[in-house]
Amino acid sequence: MNRIIGYFKANLLMSISLVLAIISCLIGRFSSTFIDYKVIFSLFGLMLLIQGFEEVGLLRYIGVCQLNCGS
């Protein structure tokens, strides 16, 4: 239990966001039709693509090239 509390204390922004999301679901009107799954899947795909670029070192290479071209 102390680990969970410690995690939420360490990630204060996430904790506040979670509490506000729960409150808004309880107070406000919420429907599953509000969720745009097309956008969620597009963002998930982009996250996977960026993770792949990071693992092969492409992002570091692009960053180094930009630093070298700038100076």
C-alpha angles and dihedrals in degrees: 000000000000090000091055093049090046091052093052091047091051092049099045096159092054091047093052091046091050093050092048092048091052091048092049091050091051097044104030129057113266131184131177088233088071090070114091103207092184090064093043092053091046091052091046090052091050090050090053091048093051091047089053091049090050093050094052092046097245094130092052090048092051091048093051091048091051091050092049093047092049095057 
